């Protein structure tokens, strides 16, 4: 490796490098230094004259000005083979499950850009085998759905059931991307998949809450690359779970602030729309297969009008809302059918009979909720025969 330059300033998310030759370094290059026997890596995000701004992959606590830095002439890469299944990777493509891969086949996580001509918009409906989803929020292959719900309402149970059903029907596999969530949740998912004999059908990428913003932002690109392998090389219809897509926007905001870039009024970066679009446009159907995504979305302060939430939901084809009040009744999946929706719930997609059944069912359930309050006050004997039947 050739020496690229020396460090001239250090902060948590911005290490500036004075380059020996500005033409030898481009955005996306991985730089490396070995100081005090600690190897540190950085990704170049901006080159201005002979100064490069880089974001560190890990802690910069040992670094200081004057430390030499080297150019690996490589980009951020992850395994791109059948060996991705049953494995847990970190955001940078390293295995973190105490396993190894012999003769790895690595691929640049930014390389794939799906073209307009490749996109297949006439995909079939993906029947999940979970009736409440198939009935109220039918899913098209290659569609994007928001999965809204707090802790303990059954998100992992739905994920397991979807993986199980889709694998049995299509022999297709799944990818889970943990973005900025607790490491405990990642371990629980791993253990539950292992116990359910589903681990061999899923690849996992995890950038946990305790990692820096670089790790949390890169997890999503690494996970998308794994999903694209299954779609493009294995010709499969893939399920992709992202938990939590909002944390990706948060991580990008932290990096943008540290780099001194201007922000929008609410603190989000000016690149937020393009950052989200870059991710969402890679989730699509092609003639080879499809990537169907379920994206958990954190709603800050329960504000659904938040700009980041609006930007994300603008790309979605529907939402599945898991509600604690439904779970407390012992109903699982704990889907709030009144707040669950899909653009496919339309006569042109699902036919008149299915659409009319949805409307009639929602009418009955709405009246049922009204009757619950009436019964508490007046008793069931005061209801009409029709209401008693409901």
KAWO-V491496 format. One record per residue. N is the residue number from 0. D_CENTER is the distance of its C-alpha to the mean C-alpha in whole Angstrom. Layout:
N,D_CENTER
N,D_CENTER
//
This chain:
0,34
1,36
2,36
3,34
4,36
5,36
6,34
7,35
8,33
9,30
10,28
11,25
12,22
13,25
14,27
15,30
16,32
17,35
18,35
19,38
20,37
21,35
22,35
23,34
24,30
25,28
26,24
27,22
28,24
29,24
30,27
31,28
32,31
33,33
34,34
35,36
36,35
37,31
38,29
39,27
40,24
41,23
42,22
43,24
44,22
45,26
46,29
47,32
48,35
49,36
50,33
51,29
52,27
53,24
54,21
55,22
56,20
57,21
58,24
59,27
60,30
61,32
62,32
63,35
64,36
65,38
66,36
67,36
68,33
69,32
70,30
71,29
72,28
73,25
74,21
75,18
76,18
77,17
78,18
79,19
80,21
81,21
82,21
83,17
84,17
85,18
86,17
87,15
88,14
89,14
90,12
91,16
92,16
93,18
94,19
95,19
96,20
97,24
98,24
99,25
100,25
101,28
102,28
103,24
104,23
105,21
106,19
107,18
108,15
109,16
110,18
111,17
112,17
113,18
114,21
115,22
116,25
117,22
118,20
119,21
120,21
121,24
122,22
123,23
124,21
125,19
126,21
127,19
128,22
129,21
130,24
131,23
132,20
133,22
134,24
135,23
136,20
137,20
138,17
139,18
140,17
141,14
142,13
143,10
144,11
145,10
146,11
147,13
148,15
149,16
150,17
151,19
152,19
153,18
154,14
155,14
156,17
157,16
158,13
159,16
160,18
161,16
162,16
163,19
164,20
165,19
166,20
167,23
168,24
169,22
170,22
171,19
172,16
173,12
174,9
175,8
176,5
177,7
178,7
179,10
180,11
181,14
182,16
183,18
184,15
185,14
186,17
187,18
188,15
189,17
190,20
191,19
192,18
193,21
194,24
195,23
196,23
197,20
198,19
199,20
200,18
201,14
202,13
203,11
204,10
205,10
206,11
207,13
208,14
209,17
210,16
211,17
212,15
213,15
214,14
215,11
216,10
217,11
218,9
219,6
220,9
221,11
222,8
223,9
224,12
225,12
226,11
227,14
228,16
229,16
230,17
231,19
232,21
233,21
234,21
235,19
236,17
237,13
238,11
239,7
240,6
241,2
242,5
243,6
244,5
245,9
246,9
247,8
248,11
249,13
250,13
251,14
252,17
253,18
254,19
255,20
256,22
257,24
258,24
259,27
260,25
261,26
262,23
263,23
264,26
265,23
266,22
267,19
268,19
269,21
270,18
271,16
272,16
273,16
274,13
275,11
276,13
277,13
278,9
279,9
280,13
281,12
282,10
283,14
284,17
285,20
286,23
287,22
288,19
289,16
290,12
291,11
292,8
293,8
294,5
295,7
296,9
297,12
298,15
299,17
300,21
301,20
302,20
303,19
304,20
305,19
306,18
307,14
308,14
309,16
310,14
311,11
312,13
313,15
314,13
315,12
316,15
317,15
318,14
319,15
320,17
321,17
322,21
323,22
324,26
325,25
326,24
327,27
328,29
329,28
330,26
331,23
332,21
333,21
334,20
335,22
336,23
337,25
338,21
339,19
340,20
341,19
342,20
343,22
344,24
345,27
346,30
347,29
348,26
349,27
350,31
351,33
352,34
353,30
354,30
355,33
356,32
357,29
358,31
359,34
360,32
361,30
362,34
363,35
364,32
365,33
366,37
367,36
368,34
369,37
370,40
371,38
372,40
373,43
374,44
375,43
376,46
377,48
378,48
379,47
380,51
381,50
382,48
383,49
384,49
385,46
386,44
387,45
388,44
389,40
//
